[in-house]
Amino acid sequence: QVQLVESGGGLVQAGGSLTLSCTHSRLTFSTDAMAWFRQAPGKERELVATISWSGGTTYYLDSVKGRFTISRNSTMNTLYLQMSSLKPEDTAVYYCVADRTVATMKVGATLGSWGQGTQVTVSS
């Protein structure tokens, strides 16, 4: 399995910016996508953004389009999530995930590898 470690979370005021990082172990051939999920207490987990390694295809949750950017650096074994214009509703634990494809991410990445998460708190 792929090992994942998130970092970069913290407390920020509404309208501010944060960049999350995820360092990972060597990816297998069958692992072609990585993503960021988030979950707030009492709410359902949701896919925030995902990217494929082979084609660079990206997908974003409608509410974060234009504000968040997902990117990768395969040489450095790192995934990033650049967040700007943050809103209180962005407050959640953010998880880094590795899975087979973008399609598997969209259905919850049940068989994927998950990090422990990093807390992002946006104050009003």
C-alpha angles and dihedrals in degrees: 000000000000115000116220133190123186126203140164101069122134147119119311136165121248110277092029132115139240135176120211122204131200122193116197142185121250111304122233123232090254092056105086103152142050130190149175119237126181137199131188122200111279093009134101121261113257137193110245102180140337138191134193120227096212100048106014091235113165135198129189136193107251093240093058100042111125092016105061129051126193119204141160142213109200093185091058093038090233137135121198138198115196111199126190137168088030119199131201089250089064089070109120146104108282120213131198114220136188120198144148103275144345087261092059090050090056091058095050106276090252093168096039132105117261134200124220094256137239125240120241116188122184117193124206 
